[in-house]
Amino acid sequence: MKKPKTPVLTDANALIDEDDASKYLAISPRTLRNWRTRGGGPRFVKISARCIRYRMRDLLEWSDKRTRRSTSDLGILR
């Protein structure tokens, strides 16, 4: 039986695949694909046409930029 992969959270430069990135962000892989097409998602590394990876530091930076204190916090004065 194949051992499940887990994201390497200790290395900010670690490249993880779409499934691990989506698990880390608690969203679906489909959402990540949509964001890559439309924009607005975390930065990604395009190794080849079918090989997309995410750096942990980009996922952390992207999620940190979306941290708010309340629903009325627009994040403009941060």
Residue pairs with C-beta under 8 A, 6 or more apart in sequence:
5 17
5 19
5 20
6 20
7 14
7 16
7 20
7 21
7 23
7 24
7 56
8 14
8 16
8 56
9 24
9 56
11 56
12 55
12 56
12 57
12 60
13 55
13 56
13 57
14 55
14 56
15 45
15 53
15 54
15 55
16 24
16 53
16 54
16 55
16 56
17 52
17 53
17 54
18 29
18 32
18 33
18 52
18 54
19 29
20 54
21 32
21 42
21 54
21 59
22 28
22 29
22 31
22 32
24 56
24 59
25 32
25 42
25 59
25 63
31 41
32 41
34 41
35 41
35 42
36 44
36 52
41 62
42 54
42 58
42 59
42 61
42 62
42 63
43 54
43 55
43 58
43 62
44 52
44 53
44 54
44 58
45 52
45 53
45 54
45 55
46 52
47 53
65 75
66 75
68 75
